[in-house]
Protein backbone atom coordinates (compact mmCIF):
# COMPACT_ATOMS: atom_id res chain seq x y z
CA UNK A 1 0.00 0.00 0.00
CA UNK A 2 1.30 3.45 -0.93
CA UNK A 3 0.41 6.41 1.25
CA UNK A 4 0.99 9.86 -0.23
CA UNK A 5 1.88 12.37 2.49
CA UNK A 6 3.24 15.34 0.51
CA UNK A 7 0.16 17.52 0.16
CA UNK A 8 2.16 20.72 0.67
CA UNK A 9 2.32 21.65 -3.01
CA UNK A 10 -0.64 19.69 -4.38
CA UNK A 11 -3.38 17.31 -3.39
CA UNK A 12 -5.20 14.64 -5.35
CA UNK A 13 -8.49 15.79 -6.86
CA UNK A 14 -11.56 14.57 -5.02
CA UNK A 15 -13.63 12.14 -7.14
CA UNK A 16 -16.40 14.71 -7.72
CA UNK A 17 -13.86 17.23 -9.07
CA UNK A 18 -12.26 14.61 -11.32
CA UNK A 19 -15.69 13.73 -12.70
CA UNK A 20 -16.55 17.38 -13.41
CA UNK A 21 -13.14 17.91 -15.02
CA UNK A 22 -13.55 14.85 -17.25
CA UNK A 23 -17.04 16.02 -18.26
CA UNK A 24 -15.70 19.48 -19.16
CA UNK A 25 -12.90 17.93 -21.24
CA UNK A 26 -15.55 16.33 -23.43
CA UNK A 27 -16.96 19.74 -24.42
CA UNK A 28 -15.54 20.79 -27.79
CA UNK A 29 -15.60 24.38 -28.96
CA UNK A 30 -14.00 27.77 -28.55
CA UNK A 31 -16.09 29.70 -25.99
CA UNK A 32 -15.48 32.89 -27.98
CA UNK A 33 -17.09 31.47 -31.15
CA UNK A 34 -20.68 32.11 -32.17
CA UNK A 35 -21.40 28.60 -33.49
CA UNK A 36 -23.33 26.12 -31.35
CA UNK A 37 -20.24 24.20 -30.17
CA UNK A 38 -18.63 27.46 -29.08
CA UNK A 39 -21.77 28.59 -27.31
CA UNK A 40 -21.99 25.23 -25.48
CA UNK A 41 -18.40 25.72 -24.30
CA UNK A 42 -19.25 29.31 -23.27
CA UNK A 43 -22.20 28.01 -21.23
CA UNK A 44 -19.92 25.62 -19.32
CA UNK A 45 -17.47 28.44 -18.64
CA UNK A 46 -20.18 30.92 -17.61
CA UNK A 47 -21.80 28.36 -15.29
CA UNK A 48 -18.47 27.62 -13.61
CA UNK A 49 -17.74 31.34 -13.23
CA UNK A 50 -21.18 31.94 -11.68
CA UNK A 51 -20.75 29.05 -9.22
CA UNK A 52 -17.30 30.24 -8.16
CA UNK A 53 -18.58 33.79 -7.76
CA UNK A 54 -21.50 32.63 -5.62
CA UNK A 55 -19.12 30.66 -3.41
CA UNK A 56 -16.92 33.73 -2.95
CA UNK A 57 -19.82 36.14 -2.55
CA UNK A 58 -18.78 38.30 -5.53
CA UNK A 59 -20.14 39.11 -8.99
CA UNK A 60 -18.99 36.82 -11.79
CA UNK A 61 -17.53 39.78 -13.70
CA UNK A 62 -15.09 40.30 -10.81
CA UNK A 63 -13.38 36.95 -11.48
CA UNK A 64 -10.37 36.42 -13.68
CA UNK A 65 -9.81 32.77 -14.47
CA UNK A 66 -6.24 31.77 -15.29
CA UNK A 67 -4.48 28.67 -16.56
CA UNK A 68 -2.68 28.03 -13.28
CA UNK A 69 -1.32 29.34 -10.02
CA UNK A 70 1.77 31.11 -11.32
CA UNK A 71 -0.27 32.98 -13.91
CA UNK A 72 -2.83 33.91 -11.24
CA UNK A 73 -0.18 35.28 -8.86
CA UNK A 74 1.60 37.14 -11.67
CA UNK A 75 -1.67 38.70 -12.84
CA UNK A 76 -2.83 39.60 -9.34
CA UNK A 77 0.40 41.17 -8.11
CA UNK A 78 1.08 43.16 -11.27
CA UNK A 79 -2.52 44.29 -11.73
CA UNK A 80 -2.74 45.54 -8.14
CA UNK A 81 0.60 47.30 -8.45
CA UNK A 82 -0.29 49.07 -11.70
CA UNK A 83 -3.79 49.94 -10.48
CA UNK A 84 -2.30 51.65 -7.44
CA UNK A 85 -0.09 53.82 -9.66
CA UNK A 86 -3.04 55.40 -11.49
CA UNK A 87 -3.68 58.27 -9.07
CA UNK A 88 -0.42 58.49 -7.09
CA UNK A 89 3.11 57.13 -7.01
CA UNK A 90 3.10 54.11 -4.71
CA UNK A 91 6.24 52.11 -5.43
CA UNK A 92 6.52 50.05 -2.22
CA UNK A 93 5.52 46.39 -2.19
CA UNK A 94 5.47 44.73 1.23
CA UNK A 95 6.21 41.01 0.89
CA UNK A 96 7.02 38.45 3.54
CA UNK A 97 10.41 36.75 3.66
CA UNK A 98 8.80 33.33 3.06
CA UNK A 99 7.03 33.59 -0.30
CA UNK A 100 6.51 31.22 -3.20
CA UNK A 101 8.70 31.84 -6.25
CA UNK A 102 5.66 32.84 -8.30
CA UNK A 103 5.27 35.90 -6.08
CA UNK A 104 9.00 36.54 -5.76
CA UNK A 105 9.40 36.44 -9.55
CA UNK A 106 6.46 38.81 -10.15
CA UNK A 107 7.74 41.29 -7.55
CA UNK A 108 11.32 41.03 -8.83
CA UNK A 109 10.05 41.81 -12.33
CA UNK A 110 8.21 44.91 -11.04
CA UNK A 111 11.37 46.04 -9.21
CA UNK A 112 13.52 45.57 -12.33
CA UNK A 113 11.06 46.95 -14.88
CA UNK A 114 8.39 49.13 -13.29
CA UNK A 115 10.07 51.14 -10.52
CA UNK A 116 8.76 49.06 -7.63
CA UNK A 117 10.58 49.02 -4.31
CA UNK A 118 10.53 45.81 -2.28
CA UNK A 119 10.30 45.93 1.49
CA UNK A 120 10.59 42.49 3.07
CA UNK A 121 8.44 41.78 6.11
CA UNK A 122 10.27 39.36 8.43
CA UNK A 123 8.93 36.00 9.55
CA UNK A 124 9.44 34.05 12.76
CA UNK A 125 11.25 30.69 13.05
CA UNK A 126 8.14 28.85 11.82
CA UNK A 127 7.98 31.06 8.72
CA UNK A 128 4.99 33.02 10.01
CA UNK A 129 4.78 36.70 9.13
CA UNK A 130 5.46 38.99 12.08
CA UNK A 131 2.25 41.03 12.31
CA UNK A 132 3.94 43.80 14.27
CA UNK A 133 6.59 44.08 11.53
CA UNK A 134 3.86 44.42 8.90
CA UNK A 135 2.22 47.16 10.93
CA UNK A 136 5.56 48.93 11.38
CA UNK A 137 6.20 48.75 7.61
CA UNK A 138 2.74 50.08 6.78
CA UNK A 139 3.31 53.02 9.11
CA UNK A 140 6.89 53.66 7.96
CA UNK A 141 6.03 53.69 4.25
CA UNK A 142 2.58 55.25 4.55
CA UNK A 143 1.02 56.42 1.30
CA UNK A 144 3.91 54.96 -0.72
CA UNK A 145 2.67 51.36 -0.26
CA UNK A 146 1.17 49.84 -3.39
CA UNK A 147 0.21 46.49 -1.89
CA UNK A 148 0.95 43.80 0.64
CA UNK A 149 1.46 40.27 -0.69
CA UNK A 150 1.67 37.03 1.26
CA UNK A 151 0.95 33.32 1.22
CA UNK A 152 -2.06 31.92 3.05
CA UNK A 153 -0.12 28.74 3.82
CA UNK A 154 3.49 27.94 3.08
CA UNK A 155 3.64 25.42 0.25
CA UNK A 156 6.74 23.69 1.66
CA UNK A 157 6.30 23.53 5.42
CA UNK A 158 2.58 24.23 5.77
CA UNK A 159 2.82 27.24 8.11
CA UNK A 160 -0.50 29.08 8.17
CA UNK A 161 -0.14 32.83 7.89
CA UNK A 162 -2.13 35.39 9.91
CA UNK A 163 -4.14 36.48 6.88
CA UNK A 164 -7.03 37.97 8.88
CA UNK A 165 -4.63 40.15 10.88
CA UNK A 166 -2.83 41.24 7.71
CA UNK A 167 -6.15 42.03 6.02
CA UNK A 168 -7.26 44.11 8.99
CA UNK A 169 -4.00 46.08 9.02
CA UNK A 170 -3.90 46.58 5.26
CA UNK A 171 -7.51 47.75 5.20
CA UNK A 172 -6.87 50.17 8.06
CA UNK A 173 -4.09 51.72 5.96
CA UNK A 174 -6.10 51.68 2.70
CA UNK A 175 -3.72 49.19 1.08
CA UNK A 176 -4.85 46.17 -0.95
CA UNK A 177 -3.77 42.73 0.22
CA UNK A 178 -2.83 40.02 -2.29
CA UNK A 179 -3.00 36.51 -0.84
CA UNK A 180 -1.57 33.49 -2.64
CA UNK A 181 -4.00 30.85 -1.41
CA UNK A 182 -3.13 28.30 -4.09
CA UNK A 183 -1.53 25.69 -1.81
ZAMARGU-4260 file (C-alpha; in steps of 0.2 Angstrom, whole numbers, plus 5000, padded with zeros to 4 digits):
<rodrens>
0) 5000/5000/5000 | 5007/5017/4995 | 5002/5032/5006 | 5005/5049/4999 | 5009/5062/5012
5) 5016/5077/5003 | 5001/5088/5001 | 5011/5104/5003 | 5012/5108/4985 | 4997/5098/4978
10) 4983/5087/4983 | 4974/5073/4973 | 4958/5079/4966 | 4942/5073/4975 | 4932/5061/4964
15) 4918/5074/4961 | 4931/5086/4955 | 4939/5073/4943 | 4922/5069/4936 | 4917/5087/4933
20) 4934/5090/4925 | 4932/5074/4914 | 4915/5080/4909 | 4921/5097/4904 | 4936/5090/4894
25) 4922/5082/4883 | 4915/5099/4878 | 4922/5104/4861 | 4922/5122/4855 | 4930/5139/4857
30) 4920/5149/4870 | 4923/5164/4860 | 4915/5157/4844 | 4897/5161/4839 | 4893/5143/4833
35) 4883/5131/4843 | 4899/5121/4849 | 4907/5137/4855 | 4891/5143/4863 | 4890/5126/4873
40) 4908/5129/4879 | 4904/5147/4884 | 4889/5140/4894 | 4900/5128/4903 | 4913/5142/4907
45) 4899/5155/4912 | 4891/5142/4924 | 4908/5138/4932 | 4911/5157/4934 | 4894/5160/4942
50) 4896/5145/4954 | 4914/5151/4959 | 4907/5169/4961 | 4892/5163/4972 | 4904/5153/4983
55) 4915/5169/4985 | 4901/5181/4987 | 4906/5192/4972 | 4899/5196/4955 | 4905/5184/4941
60) 4912/5199/4932 | 4925/5202/4946 | 4933/5185/4943 | 4948/5182/4932 | 4951/5164/4928
65) 4969/5159/4924 | 4978/5143/4917 | 4987/5140/4934 | 4993/5147/4950 | 5009/5156/4943
70) 4999/5165/4930 | 4986/5170/4944 | 4999/5176/4956 | 5008/5186/4942 | 4992/5193/4936
75) 4986/5198/4953 | 5002/5206/4959 | 5005/5216/4944 | 4987/5221/4941 | 4986/5228/4959
80) 5003/5237/4958 | 4999/5245/4941 | 4981/5250/4948 | 4989/5258/4963 | 5000/5269/4952
85) 4985/5277/4943 | 4982/5291/4955 | 4998/5292/4965 | 5016/5286/4965 | 5015/5271/4976
90) 5031/5261/4973 | 5033/5250/4989 | 5028/5232/4989 | 5027/5224/5006 | 5031/5205/5004
95) 5035/5192/5018 | 5052/5184/5018 | 5044/5167/5015 | 5035/5168/4999 | 5033/5156/4984
100) 5044/5159/4969 | 5028/5164/4959 | 5026/5179/4970 | 5045/5183/4971 | 5047/5182/4952
105) 5032/5194/4949 | 5039/5206/4962 | 5057/5205/4956 | 5050/5209/4938 | 5041/5225/4945
110) 5057/5230/4954 | 5068/5228/4938 | 5055/5235/4926 | 5042/5246/4934 | 5050/5256/4947
115) 5044/5245/4962 | 5053/5245/4978 | 5053/5229/4989 | 5052/5230/5007 | 5053/5212/5015
120) 5042/5209/5031 | 5051/5197/5042 | 5045/5180/5048 | 5047/5170/5064 | 5056/5153/5065
125) 5041/5144/5059 | 5040/5155/5044 | 5025/5165/5050 | 5024/5184/5046 | 5027/5195/5060
130) 5011/5205/5062 | 5020/5219/5071 | 5033/5220/5058 | 5019/5222/5045 | 5011/5236/5055
135) 5028/5245/5057 | 5031/5244/5038 | 5014/5250/5034 | 5017/5265/5046 | 5034/5268/5040
140) 5030/5268/5021 | 5013/5276/5023 | 5005/5282/5006 | 5020/5275/4996 | 5013/5257/4999
145) 5006/5249/4983 | 5001/5232/4991 | 5005/5219/5003 | 5007/5201/4997 | 5008/5185/5006
150) 5005/5167/5006 | 4990/5160/5015 | 4999/5144/5019 | 5017/5140/5015 | 5018/5127/5001
155) 5034/5118/5008 | 5032/5118/5027 | 5013/5121/5029 | 5014/5136/5041 | 4998/5145/5041
160) 4999/5164/5039 | 4989/5177/5050 | 4979/5182/5034 | 4965/5190/5044 | 4977/5201/5054
165) 4986/5206/5039 | 4969/5210/5030 | 4964/5221/5045 | 4980/5230/5045 | 4981/5233/5026
170) 4962/5239/5026 | 4966/5251/5040 | 4980/5259/5030 | 4970/5258/5014 | 4981/5246/5005
175) 4976/5231/4995 | 4981/5214/5001 | 4986/5200/4989 | 4985/5183/4996 | 4992/5167/4987
180) 4980/5154/4993 | 4984/5141/4980 | 4992/5128/4991
</rodrens>
